[in-house]
């Protein structure tokens, strides 16, 4: 991942690249990333647009053959259990912030979307390498 992010950064993509090579310490790999001052993501229109542009740049520069050797994510493996577990966690975080969410309505909608996975997987859509978490520098 560190090499992949560094390569993107060298190609002019505004991603946070590690400041040092990975080091193995006690059997675990450690990488140092610089602190980047910025604002908390709030889902405002300009942030959503910036995130879309960043993702577009990353996709445009990524290979379909996973040349970077990133972990492979099965985008069609989402289960009802996964959705329920994620929504339980979201509800817990929302409650801790004093927010009320209609989790059942959200769960119903998420299950409808997940139900379309079979049709999507049958279309043999292209896949590209990309990091799992993205935070645009705005």
Secondary structure, DSSP 4 states (H G I P E B T S, - for coil): -HHHHHHHHHTT---PPBSS--EEETTEEE--B-----------HHHHHHHHHHHHHHHHH--TT-TT-PPP--TT---HHHHHHHHHHHHHHHHHTT----HHHHHHHHHHHHTTHHHHHHTT-------S------
